[in-house]
Structures are given as C-alpha cells and as structure tokens.
Amino acid sequence: MSYHSTVQDVYRKAAETPDASLCCVPQTQRYVPGLVIPSIMHQMNYGCGTTVHSQDMTADQRVIYVGVGGGLEALQLAYFTRHPGGVIAVDPVAEMRDVARVNLEKAAEVNDWFDPSFVDIRDGDALNLPVDDGVADVAAQNCLFNIFKTAGDEGDGDLEQALAEMHRVLKPAGRLVMSDPIATRPIPAHLRDDEVLRALCISGCLEYHDYLAKIVDAGFGSIEVRSRRPYRMLDRARYGLDEDLLLETVEVCAYHVAAADDGPCIFTGRYAIYTGGEEAFDDGLGHVLVRDIPLPVCDKTAGALGRLGREDLTVSPSTWHYAGGGCC
C-alpha cells in the first residue's frame, strides 16, 4: 500500500504549489453562460480530460466526485445541480481539501448563483467512499483510477475496489463518468513499479480493452466512449524502452445497468448505413436502419451487421466520439 502514500505526497505538494504539468492535456477553456471560473482553478486542473457533460446533468441531481483537486469540476457540476450538497467531493489529502474550499469561496465571489454549500467536501478515498448506497445520479473521477493497482499480476485489486465503490453509490441507471490515461501497449514492469511515475498518472495505465473490461466486470453493462486522443509519449531513452510508447486519454460514461445476455454494449462512435432498395432495413433484432441515414450502433451490433455480408450495409470504424442517439 506504500504507493498510496506517494500519491498523497504528490498531490499534497500540488495543493501547496500548483503544478500545471501534472496530468493535464492541452484544453481550450469552455464558455458556459453565467459561470466564471477563478484562474487558480485552471492552474490546478489536475485531470486528463473532462467529466462534465451537459447531457448527463439535470437540476437537483446528486453527484459524487472523487479527487476534488482545485475544485474546478466540482464547481462546473454544481452549476447544474444548484442545491446544498448537490456535489459531494471526496479527497484524502487535507491540503487539497483546504485549497478547494478556498477556491470555491473565490468562485462564490464572482458567481452570484453559487453558494459554497453546493459542494460538500469530505475526507475519504475512492476505496471506501463516505457515502451511502444508491444515492448518486452521477459519479465522476478525472485521472485518478489509472493510479490504482489491479488484482492478479499486481495483487491488491485497488482499481476493482474503486470501481465497486462507484457502482455501490450510484442509483440504478446512474452514470459513472471518467477520464483516464490508457496505454497503446503493455507498460513494462520497471515503470509500473515506479511509485512516483504511477502517482504522476504515467505508469499505471491499462490498455484500452483491459480498461473497459474492468468497468464491465464492476457491473456497468453499457459504456459510451466519448473521446480518445494522445496524452503523453514515453520516449525510449528517458524511460528505458525498446521503442517509444504512446499513452492516450479516454473519456467514458458507464451506466449502472446489467449487461445483456450477449454481452455489454460499448459505443465507440460506429455507424451503420443502409443504402438498399427499400425505405428501411430491419435486422429482426430491434435495429431499423432508415435508408441513407447513419445510425449510431454499439460495437456488438456493428459486428453483427458487418457479418451479414450485405453490399447495401456499410458499417464505419470507431470514431472514438459518441454523442448518444444510438441503439444496441
């Protein structure tokens, strides 16, 4: 469990002295009407993407956010929930909790709609959330779960425990929204065992399919891949590799629903298009494709339609961008 201490040390220092290079990837600041974000929150944006998507949000929801950081995403989530305790932000680092509270007070000074009571900051960690069962509509974490070790070859199963906790606190059909680095091939043991590199969100990354499998195994039967793009390059000279290793960042939304009998539904931005002689094509399994109109489909359905071998059916490759509206 020593790597947890290293993680806390890294983020304790990041709370005391903002580190713009920690985790984050270049992002354009988004404009949201009526939301003013203090500059210090941007400086302390220790994430690798975003977990705040308007399609997940409605008024009066309750959101669990793990790893409060400088409070940026907690504030953005509170913009939608707008009630006391609407966002429960959990962090094990006292210094980070203190800084987040100060930053949220600053946010209240420049946002007349915001009250710091909208964000309930709690001491706790992802492995034992200080939250009752089934209370959250949305649970979120940004660039944290990649730090945790997995069961099996690494032994302790912290990642599985963290995902199980998210599943526990969500309501049925609730959404788990995450952004994490992933690896394009296995990360060698000498890097995975480096506690500092793990804490810096560099060496604990899983490969894409392993990452999704962990989410499915935790009980999330439908997953949307909303973004996938480059994150870091580990060059061979500095990291002792045979060749350079690209890390990517992936943003996903996983639903607290059971997987279908034939497997989970994973949406990666694939489309099916029918161009035949009829007005529509019905595959008899619940998928109706109107002629010439692309229909978003999950990977499972894309594979099944592709195996039909029809010249009037086109199935696109993954775009790694899914905005909803599909079928499975």
ZAMARGU-4260 file (C-alpha; in steps of 0.2 Angstrom, whole numbers, plus 5000, padded with zeros to 4 digits):
<rodrens>
0) 5000/5000/5000 | 5015/5012/5000 | 5011/5019/4983 | 4996/5027/4991 | 5007/5037/5002
5) 5017/5043/4987 | 5001/5048/4978 | 4996/5059/4993 | 5013/5067/4994 | 5012/5071/4976
10) 4995/5079/4977 | 4999/5087/4994 | 5014/5097/4985 | 5002/5101/4971 | 4990/5108/4983
15) 5003/5119/4990 | 5011/5124/4974 | 5001/5122/4958 | 5009/5111/4945 | 5002/5115/4928
20) 5011/5100/4920 | 5003/5087/4932 | 4992/5075/4922 | 4983/5088/4911 | 4982/5089/4892
25) 4981/5105/4882 | 4962/5110/4883 | 4953/5126/4877 | 4943/5133/4892 | 4925/5131/4888
30) 4912/5145/4889 | 4897/5142/4900 | 4884/5156/4902 | 4884/5163/4919 | 4899/5153/4925
35) 4915/5162/4930 | 4930/5150/4935 | 4944/5158/4946 | 4961/5157/4937 | 4968/5147/4951
40) 4956/5133/4947 | 4963/5132/4929 | 4980/5131/4936 | 4975/5117/4947 | 4966/5107/4934
45) 4974/5090/4938 | 4964/5080/4925 | 4967/5072/4908 | 4950/5077/4900 | 4933/5082/4907
50) 4920/5073/4916 | 4907/5087/4915 | 4895/5084/4900 | 4879/5093/4899 | 4869/5078/4893
55) 4872/5069/4910 | 4866/5084/4920 | 4849/5090/4926 | 4844/5101/4941 | 4843/5093/4958
60) 4854/5079/4954 | 4867/5072/4967 | 4884/5070/4960 | 4899/5061/4969 | 4916/5067/4963
65) 4931/5058/4969 | 4948/5068/4970 | 4942/5086/4972 | 4959/5094/4966 | 4957/5113/4965
70) 4938/5112/4964 | 4936/5116/4945 | 4925/5101/4940 | 4916/5102/4957 | 4911/5120/4953
75) 4906/5115/4935 | 4895/5101/4941 | 4887/5112/4954 | 4882/5124/4940 | 4870/5111/4935
80) 4864/5104/4952 | 4862/5120/4961 | 4857/5114/4979 | 4866/5111/4995 | 4876/5095/4995
85) 4872/5093/4976 | 4890/5088/4974 | 4899/5078/4986 | 4918/5079/4983 | 4929/5066/4991
90) 4948/5068/4994 | 4960/5060/5006 | 4973/5074/5006 | 4969/5088/5019 | 4979/5101/5010
95) 4969/5098/4994 | 4953/5099/5003 | 4958/5115/5011 | 4963/5123/4995 | 4947/5118/4986
100) 4937/5126/4999 | 4946/5142/4997 | 4945/5141/4978 | 4926/5138/4980 | 4924/5153/4991
105) 4933/5163/4977 | 4921/5156/4965 | 4906/5162/4976 | 4913/5180/4975 | 4912/5180/4956
110) 4896/5169/4953 | 4880/5176/4961 | 4871/5159/4958 | 4884/5149/4968 | 4885/5145/4986
115) 4899/5135/4993 | 4887/5124/5002 | 4883/5117/4985 | 4899/5107/4986 | 4901/5096/5001
120) 4919/5092/5003 | 4923/5076/5013 | 4938/5067/5019 | 4939/5050/5012 | 4946/5040/4997
125) 4940/5030/4982 | 4942/5013/4991 | 4929/5017/5005 | 4918/5032/4999 | 4910/5041/5014
130) 4893/5040/5005 | 4878/5029/5007 | 4872/5016/4995 | 4862/5021/4979 | 4862/5040/4982
135) 4870/5047/4967 | 4864/5050/4950 | 4881/5053/4943 | 4898/5048/4950 | 4914/5055/4942
140) 4933/5054/4943 | 4946/5063/4932 | 4964/5055/4930 | 4963/5046/4947 | 4959/5027/4944
145) 4974/5024/4932 | 4984/5026/4948 | 4977/5011/4957 | 4984/4994/4955 | 4974/4979/4949
150) 4971/4962/4955 | 4980/4947/4948 | 4998/4951/4942 | 4999/4967/4954 | 4990/4959/4968
155) 4980/4971/4978 | 4964/4975/4967 | 4963/4993/4972 | 4956/4998/4955 | 4942/4984/4956
160) 4938/4991/4973 | 4937/5009/4967 | 4925/5004/4953 | 4915/4993/4965 | 4913/5008/4976
165) 4907/5019/4962 | 4894/5006/4957 | 4888/5005/4975 | 4884/5023/4977 | 4875/5025/4961
170) 4857/5023/4958 | 4851/5011/4946 | 4854/5018/4928 | 4865/5030/4936 | 4881/5036/4926
175) 4899/5034/4930 | 4909/5047/4920 | 4928/5045/4920 | 4943/5052/4911 | 4959/5042/4912
180) 4976/5039/4903 | 4977/5022/4894 | 4992/5013/4886 | 4993/5008/4867 | 5003/4993/4873
185) 5008/4985/4890 | 5018/4996/4901 | 5034/4987/4907 | 5036/4981/4925 | 5050/4993/4929
190) 5039/5008/4925 | 5023/5001/4933 | 5033/4998/4949 | 5039/5016/4950 | 5028/5024/4963
195) 5032/5042/4958 | 5028/5038/4940 | 5012/5030/4945 | 5007/5044/4956 | 5010/5056/4941
200) 4997/5047/4930 | 5011/5040/4919 | 5015/5021/4923 | 4998/5014/4930 | 4989/5014/4913
205) 4980/4999/4907 | 4977/4995/4888 | 4960/5001/4881 | 4952/4984/4881 | 4958/4980/4898
210) 4952/4996/4905 | 4934/4994/4898 | 4934/4976/4904 | 4937/4982/4922 | 4922/4993/4921
215) 4911/4980/4914 | 4916/4967/4927 | 4911/4980/4940 | 4893/4979/4934 | 4892/4993/4921
220) 4883/4985/4906 | 4883/4999/4894 | 4898/5011/4890 | 4900/5026/4879 | 4917/5031/4873
225) 4916/5050/4871 | 4934/5054/4867 | 4951/5046/4864 | 4966/5056/4860 | 4985/5057/4863
230) 4990/5060/4881 | 5009/5058/4883 | 5024/5050/4873 | 5036/5040/4884 | 5052/5041/4874
235) 5063/5026/4874 | 5079/5035/4880 | 5071/5043/4896 | 5060/5028/4901 | 5071/5013/4896
240) 5060/5007/4882 | 5064/4997/4866 | 5053/5009/4857 | 5043/5025/4861 | 5026/5021/4870
245) 5011/5032/4866 | 4999/5035/4880 | 4981/5041/4876 | 4967/5049/4887 | 4950/5042/4886
250) 4933/5049/4892 | 4919/5036/4895 | 4902/5036/4903 | 4897/5019/4910 | 4879/5015/4915
255) 4873/5006/4931 | 4863/4993/4921 | 4866/4975/4919 | 4874/4969/4903 | 4864/4960/4890
260) 4864/4941/4889 | 4875/4943/4873 | 4887/4955/4882 | 4889/4973/4886 | 4885/4987/4874
265) 4900/4998/4871 | 4898/5013/4860 | 4914/5020/4851 | 4906/5031/4838 | 4902/5017/4825
270) 4888/5020/4812 | 4878/5008/4801 | 4871/5014/4785 | 4858/5006/4774 | 4858/5010/4755
275) 4846/4997/4748 | 4830/4997/4738 | 4818/4998/4752 | 4814/5013/4763 | 4822/5004/4778
280) 4831/4988/4784 | 4825/4979/4799 | 4838/4966/4805 | 4824/4957/4816 | 4834/4961/4832
285) 4827/4978/4836 | 4838/4988/4823 | 4829/4998/4810 | 4840/5007/4798 | 4832/5021/4788
290) 4839/5021/4770 | 4854/5033/4768 | 4854/5039/4786 | 4868/5034/4798 | 4863/5025/4814
295) 4875/5025/4829 | 4877/5007/4835 | 4887/4999/4848 | 4902/4988/4844 | 4892/4972/4846
300) 4879/4977/4834 | 4891/4984/4822 | 4900/4967/4822 | 4884/4958/4819 | 4878/4969/4805
305) 4895/4968/4797 | 4894/4949/4797 | 4879/4949/4787 | 4889/4952/4771 | 4877/4963/4763
310) 4883/4975/4750 | 4869/4988/4755 | 4875/4989/4773 | 4890/5000/4777 | 4897/4999/4795
315) 4910/5013/4799 | 4925/5010/4810 | 4926/5018/4828 | 4927/5037/4828 | 4930/5037/4847
320) 4917/5050/4849 | 4899/5046/4854 | 4886/5059/4857 | 4871/5047/4860 | 4856/5043/4850
325) 4861/5025/4846 | 4854/5008/4848 | 4860/4991/4853
</rodrens>
